[in-house]
Amino acid sequence: MLTASGRAAKLMYLANGFRVLAPGDHVICAKSGAPIALDSLRYWSVKRQEPYATAEIAAHAAVEE
């Protein structure tokens, strides 16, 4: 079986979760560029369809809207 280890996933961000569109083990924070393991992903914007590494980064992104 093929694994997606080390590869960035492509996700669809939903209000209460996300759907994996392309397999991977992480996503890249839209603001800091830091990798975020999928099991650690807690913050994202449904409207912008982008992930954030921390609550602080997500709050700053929300203010920019």
Backbone as XML, in Angstrom:
<?xml version="1.0"?>
<chain id="A" units="angstrom">
  <residue number="1" name="MET">
    <atom name="N" x="0.839" y="-1.186" z="0.000"/>
    <atom name="CA" x="0.000" y="0.000" z="0.000"/>
    <atom name="C" x="0.881" y="1.246" z="0.000"/>
  </residue>
  <residue number="2" name="LEU">
    <atom name="N" x="0.532" y="2.199" z="-0.826"/>
    <atom name="CA" x="1.288" y="3.449" z="-0.889"/>
    <atom name="C" x="0.914" y="4.354" z="0.268"/>
  </residue>
  <residue number="3" name="THR">
    <atom name="N" x="1.897" y="5.075" z="0.792"/>
    <atom name="CA" x="1.623" y="6.026" z="1.870"/>
    <atom name="C" x="1.893" y="7.427" z="1.362"/>
  </residue>
  <residue number="4" name="ALA">
    <atom name="N" x="1.366" y="8.407" z="2.066"/>
    <atom name="CA" x="1.540" y="9.796" z="1.680"/>
    <atom name="C" x="2.519" y="10.481" z="2.627"/>
  </residue>
  <residue number="5" name="SER">
    <atom name="N" x="3.383" y="9.719" z="3.236"/>
    <atom name="CA" x="4.334" y="10.258" z="4.197"/>
    <atom name="C" x="5.250" y="11.293" z="3.550"/>
  </residue>
  <residue number="6" name="GLY">
    <atom name="N" x="5.348" y="12.441" z="4.184"/>
    <atom name="CA" x="6.208" y="13.498" z="3.695"/>
    <atom name="C" x="5.606" y="14.353" z="2.607"/>
  </residue>
  <residue number="7" name="ARG">
    <atom name="N" x="4.383" y="14.077" z="2.233"/>
    <atom name="CA" x="3.723" y="14.807" z="1.153"/>
    <atom name="C" x="2.631" y="15.712" z="1.737"/>
  </residue>
  <residue number="8" name="ALA">
    <atom name="N" x="2.495" y="16.903" z="1.172"/>
    <atom name="CA" x="1.434" y="17.818" z="1.605"/>
    <atom name="C" x="0.092" y="17.321" z="1.075"/>
  </residue>
  <residue number="9" name="ALA">
    <atom name="N" x="-0.907" y="17.319" z="1.933"/>
    <atom name="CA" x="-2.267" y="16.923" z="1.552"/>
    <atom name="C" x="-2.990" y="18.117" z="0.943"/>
  </residue>
  <residue number="10" name="LYS">
    <atom name="N" x="-3.994" y="17.832" z="0.140"/>
    <atom name="CA" x="-4.890" y="18.866" z="-0.366"/>
    <atom name="C" x="-6.231" y="18.614" z="0.305"/>
  </residue>
  <residue number="11" name="LEU">
    <atom name="N" x="-6.753" y="19.642" z="0.977"/>
    <atom name="CA" x="-7.976" y="19.499" z="1.764"/>
    <atom name="C" x="-9.065" y="20.457" z="1.308"/>
  </residue>
  <residue number="12" name="MET">
    <atom name="N" x="-10.307" y="20.088" z="1.592"/>
    <atom name="CA" x="-11.437" y="21.000" z="1.472"/>
    <atom name="C" x="-11.839" y="21.292" z="2.919"/>
  </residue>
  <residue number="13" name="TYR">
    <atom name="N" x="-11.781" y="22.559" z="3.302"/>
    <atom name="CA" x="-12.074" y="22.953" z="4.678"/>
    <atom name="C" x="-13.561" y="23.209" z="4.827"/>
  </residue>
  <residue number="14" name="LEU">
    <atom name="N" x="-14.170" y="22.532" z="5.797"/>
    <atom name="CA" x="-15.593" y="22.625" z="6.077"/>
    <atom name="C" x="-15.793" y="23.258" z="7.454"/>
  </residue>
  <residue number="15" name="ALA">
    <atom name="N" x="-17.026" y="23.598" z="7.793"/>
    <atom name="CA" x="-17.317" y="24.263" z="9.062"/>
    <atom name="C" x="-16.900" y="23.436" z="10.278"/>
  </residue>
  <residue number="16" name="ASN">
    <atom name="N" x="-17.051" y="22.126" z="10.213"/>
    <atom name="CA" x="-16.747" y="21.286" z="11.379"/>
    <atom name="C" x="-15.690" y="20.229" z="11.110"/>
  </residue>
  <residue number="17" name="GLY">
    <atom name="N" x="-14.877" y="20.446" z="10.101"/>
    <atom name="CA" x="-13.851" y="19.477" z="9.769"/>
    <atom name="C" x="-13.301" y="19.743" z="8.387"/>
  </residue>
  <residue number="18" name="PHE">
    <atom name="N" x="-12.682" y="18.742" z="7.833"/>
    <atom name="CA" x="-12.139" y="18.891" z="6.484"/>
    <atom name="C" x="-12.227" y="17.565" z="5.758"/>
  </residue>
  <residue number="19" name="ARG">
    <atom name="N" x="-12.203" y="17.641" z="4.445"/>
    <atom name="CA" x="-12.238" y="16.461" z="3.588"/>
    <atom name="C" x="-10.907" y="16.383" z="2.856"/>
  </residue>
  <residue number="20" name="VAL">
    <atom name="N" x="-10.307" y="15.218" z="2.831"/>
    <atom name="CA" x="-9.031" y="15.012" z="2.133"/>
    <atom name="C" x="-9.316" y="14.817" z="0.648"/>
  </residue>
  <residue number="21" name="LEU">
    <atom name="N" x="-8.778" y="15.721" z="-0.174"/>
    <atom name="CA" x="-8.933" y="15.631" z="-1.627"/>
    <atom name="C" x="-7.750" y="14.919" z="-2.267"/>
  </residue>
  <residue number="22" name="ALA">
    <atom name="N" x="-6.575" y="15.116" z="-1.693"/>
    <atom name="CA" x="-5.362" y="14.426" z="-2.149"/>
    <atom name="C" x="-4.582" y="14.026" z="-0.896"/>
  </residue>
  <residue number="23" name="PRO">
    <atom name="N" x="-4.176" y="12.773" z="-0.809"/>
    <atom name="CA" x="-3.532" y="12.285" z="0.417"/>
    <atom name="C" x="-2.203" y="12.959" z="0.714"/>
  </residue>
  <residue number="24" name="GLY">
    <atom name="N" x="-1.911" y="13.031" z="1.994"/>
    <atom name="CA" x="-0.667" y="13.582" z="2.498"/>
    <atom name="C" x="-0.688" y="13.510" z="4.013"/>
  </residue>
  <residue number="25" name="ASP">
    <atom name="N" x="0.424" y="13.858" z="4.635"/>
    <atom name="CA" x="0.463" y="13.790" z="6.098"/>
    <atom name="C" x="0.484" y="15.157" z="6.757"/>
  </residue>
  <residue number="26" name="HIS">
    <atom name="N" x="0.476" y="16.231" z="5.940"/>
    <atom name="CA" x="0.498" y="17.581" z="6.501"/>
    <atom name="C" x="-0.063" y="18.577" z="5.492"/>
  </residue>
  <residue number="27" name="VAL">
    <atom name="N" x="-0.296" y="19.797" z="5.980"/>
    <atom name="CA" x="-0.613" y="20.945" z="5.131"/>
    <atom name="C" x="0.352" y="22.054" z="5.525"/>
  </residue>
  <residue number="28" name="ILE">
    <atom name="N" x="0.397" y="23.111" z="4.734"/>
    <atom name="CA" x="1.301" y="24.232" z="4.996"/>
    <atom name="C" x="0.479" y="25.433" z="5.456"/>
  </residue>
  <residue number="29" name="CYS">
    <atom name="N" x="0.860" y="26.024" z="6.578"/>
    <atom name="CA" x="0.175" y="27.206" z="7.102"/>
    <atom name="C" x="0.196" y="28.310" z="6.049"/>
  </residue>
  <residue number="30" name="ALA">
    <atom name="N" x="-0.973" y="28.894" z="5.797"/>
    <atom name="CA" x="-1.107" y="29.922" z="4.760"/>
    <atom name="C" x="-0.356" y="31.202" z="5.093"/>
  </residue>
  <residue number="31" name="LYS">
    <atom name="N" x="-0.108" y="31.462" z="6.354"/>
    <atom name="CA" x="0.557" y="32.709" z="6.745"/>
    <atom name="C" x="2.027" y="32.525" z="7.112"/>
  </residue>
  <residue number="32" name="SER">
    <atom name="N" x="2.350" y="31.462" z="7.858"/>
    <atom name="CA" x="3.732" y="31.299" z="8.330"/>
    <atom name="C" x="4.561" y="30.362" z="7.466"/>
  </residue>
  <residue number="33" name="GLY">
    <atom name="N" x="3.902" y="29.524" z="6.672"/>
    <atom name="CA" x="4.623" y="28.551" z="5.861"/>
    <atom name="C" x="5.053" y="27.314" z="6.630"/>
  </residue>
  <residue number="34" name="ALA">
    <atom name="N" x="4.653" y="27.219" z="7.901"/>
    <atom name="CA" x="5.034" y="26.076" z="8.735"/>
    <atom name="C" x="4.200" y="24.852" z="8.367"/>
  </residue>
  <residue number="35" name="PRO">
    <atom name="N" x="4.814" y="23.675" z="8.361"/>
    <atom name="CA" x="4.029" y="22.459" z="8.118"/>
    <atom name="C" x="3.162" y="22.154" z="9.335"/>
  </residue>
  <residue number="36" name="ILE">
    <atom name="N" x="1.951" y="21.646" z="9.091"/>
    <atom name="CA" x="1.015" y="21.286" z="10.159"/>
    <atom name="C" x="0.581" y="19.847" z="9.909"/>
  </residue>
  <residue number="37" name="ALA">
    <atom name="N" x="0.891" y="18.956" z="10.835"/>
    <atom name="CA" x="0.452" y="17.562" z="10.710"/>
    <atom name="C" x="-1.073" y="17.522" z="10.713"/>
  </residue>
  <residue number="38" name="LEU">
    <atom name="N" x="-1.664" y="16.672" z="9.894"/>
    <atom name="CA" x="-3.121" y="16.616" z="9.813"/>
    <atom name="C" x="-3.761" y="16.319" z="11.159"/>
  </residue>
  <residue number="39" name="ASP">
    <atom name="N" x="-3.129" y="15.483" z="11.980"/>
    <atom name="CA" x="-3.716" y="15.186" z="13.284"/>
    <atom name="C" x="-3.571" y="16.335" z="14.273"/>
  </residue>
  <residue number="40" name="SER">
    <atom name="N" x="-2.812" y="17.377" z="13.912"/>
    <atom name="CA" x="-2.670" y="18.563" z="14.757"/>
    <atom name="C" x="-3.408" y="19.772" z="14.197"/>
  </residue>
  <residue number="41" name="LEU">
    <atom name="N" x="-3.997" y="19.641" z="13.036"/>
    <atom name="CA" x="-4.681" y="20.759" z="12.382"/>
    <atom name="C" x="-5.951" y="21.123" z="13.144"/>
  </residue>
  <residue number="42" name="ARG">
    <atom name="N" x="-6.014" y="22.349" z="13.655"/>
    <atom name="CA" x="-7.161" y="22.815" z="14.440"/>
    <atom name="C" x="-7.771" y="24.103" z="13.909"/>
  </residue>
  <residue number="43" name="TYR">
    <atom name="N" x="-7.028" y="24.863" z="13.107"/>
    <atom name="CA" x="-7.465" y="26.192" z="12.690"/>
    <atom name="C" x="-7.418" y="26.339" z="11.176"/>
  </residue>
  <residue number="44" name="TRP">
    <atom name="N" x="-8.526" y="26.813" z="10.609"/>
    <atom name="CA" x="-8.587" y="27.056" z="9.169"/>
    <atom name="C" x="-9.716" y="28.018" z="8.876"/>
  </residue>
  <residue number="45" name="SER">
    <atom name="N" x="-9.710" y="28.535" z="7.656"/>
    <atom name="CA" x="-10.776" y="29.407" z="7.189"/>
    <atom name="C" x="-11.559" y="28.683" z="6.103"/>
  </residue>
  <residue number="46" name="VAL">
    <atom name="N" x="-12.864" y="28.521" z="6.331"/>
    <atom name="CA" x="-13.723" y="27.915" z="5.321"/>
    <atom name="C" x="-13.838" y="28.863" z="4.131"/>
  </residue>
  <residue number="47" name="LYS">
    <atom name="N" x="-13.996" y="30.153" z="4.414"/>
    <atom name="CA" x="-14.156" y="31.155" z="3.357"/>
    <atom name="C" x="-12.922" y="31.230" z="2.459"/>
  </residue>
  <residue number="48" name="ARG">
    <atom name="N" x="-11.751" y="31.290" z="3.063"/>
    <atom name="CA" x="-10.499" y="31.404" z="2.296"/>
    <atom name="C" x="-9.921" y="30.056" z="1.881"/>
  </residue>
  <residue number="49" name="GLN">
    <atom name="N" x="-10.434" y="28.978" z="2.479"/>
    <atom name="CA" x="-9.926" y="27.630" z="2.202"/>
    <atom name="C" x="-8.423" y="27.556" z="2.436"/>
  </residue>
  <residue number="50" name="GLU">
    <atom name="N" x="-8.004" y="28.005" z="3.659"/>
    <atom name="CA" x="-6.586" y="27.937" z="3.999"/>
    <atom name="C" x="-6.399" y="27.562" z="5.470"/>
  </residue>
  <residue number="51" name="PRO">
    <atom name="N" x="-5.326" y="26.809" z="5.765"/>
    <atom name="CA" x="-5.039" y="26.364" z="7.130"/>
    <atom name="C" x="-4.102" y="27.335" z="7.862"/>
  </residue>
  <residue number="52" name="TYR">
    <atom name="N" x="-4.171" y="27.295" z="9.202"/>
    <atom name="CA" x="-3.315" y="28.137" z="10.041"/>
    <atom name="C" x="-2.683" y="27.285" z="11.134"/>
  </residue>
  <residue number="53" name="ALA">
    <atom name="N" x="-1.448" y="27.581" z="11.465"/>
    <atom name="CA" x="-0.697" y="26.794" z="12.443"/>
    <atom name="C" x="-1.139" y="27.042" z="13.876"/>
  </residue>
  <residue number="54" name="THR">
    <atom name="N" x="-1.585" y="28.261" z="14.205"/>
    <atom name="CA" x="-1.963" y="28.588" z="15.581"/>
    <atom name="C" x="-3.242" y="29.414" z="15.617"/>
  </residue>
  <residue number="55" name="ALA">
    <atom name="N" x="-3.832" y="29.492" z="16.804"/>
    <atom name="CA" x="-5.032" y="30.313" z="16.993"/>
    <atom name="C" x="-4.702" y="31.786" z="16.756"/>
  </residue>
  <residue number="56" name="GLU">
    <atom name="N" x="-3.523" y="32.205" z="17.173"/>
    <atom name="CA" x="-3.109" y="33.598" z="16.980"/>
    <atom name="C" x="-3.042" y="33.951" z="15.490"/>
  </residue>
  <residue number="57" name="ILE">
    <atom name="N" x="-2.448" y="33.089" z="14.705"/>
    <atom name="CA" x="-2.355" y="33.324" z="13.256"/>
    <atom name="C" x="-3.746" y="33.349" z="12.640"/>
  </residue>
  <residue number="58" name="ALA">
    <atom name="N" x="-4.619" y="32.416" z="13.065"/>
    <atom name="CA" x="-5.992" y="32.382" z="12.543"/>
    <atom name="C" x="-6.741" y="33.658" z="12.896"/>
  </residue>
  <residue number="59" name="ALA">
    <atom name="N" x="-6.556" y="34.172" z="14.110"/>
    <atom name="CA" x="-7.231" y="35.404" z="14.530"/>
    <atom name="C" x="-6.750" y="36.594" z="13.704"/>
  </residue>
  <residue number="60" name="HIS">
    <atom name="N" x="-5.462" y="36.684" z="13.451"/>
    <atom name="CA" x="-4.921" y="37.771" z="12.634"/>
    <atom name="C" x="-5.473" y="37.683" z="11.195"/>
  </residue>
  <residue number="61" name="ALA">
    <atom name="N" x="-5.580" y="36.485" z="10.671"/>
    <atom name="CA" x="-6.113" y="36.301" z="9.323"/>
    <atom name="C" x="-7.585" y="36.709" z="9.262"/>
  </residue>
  <residue number="62" name="ALA">
    <atom name="N" x="-8.331" y="36.410" z="10.306"/>
    <atom name="CA" x="-9.755" y="36.772" z="10.356"/>
    <atom name="C" x="-9.937" y="38.296" z="10.384"/>
  </residue>
  <residue number="63" name="VAL">
    <atom name="N" x="-9.043" y="38.987" z="11.062"/>
    <atom name="CA" x="-9.102" y="40.447" z="11.134"/>
    <atom name="C" x="-8.810" y="41.063" z="9.768"/>
  </residue>
  <residue number="64" name="GLU">
    <atom name="N" x="-7.957" y="40.415" z="8.985"/>
    <atom name="CA" x="-7.595" y="40.909" z="7.654"/>
    <atom name="C" x="-8.758" y="40.827" z="6.666"/>
  </residue>
  <residue number="65" name="GLU">
    <atom name="N" x="-9.755" y="39.979" z="6.955"/>
    <atom name="CA" x="-10.895" y="39.814" z="6.035"/>
    <atom name="C" x="-11.628" y="41.065" z="5.957"/>
  </residue>
</chain>
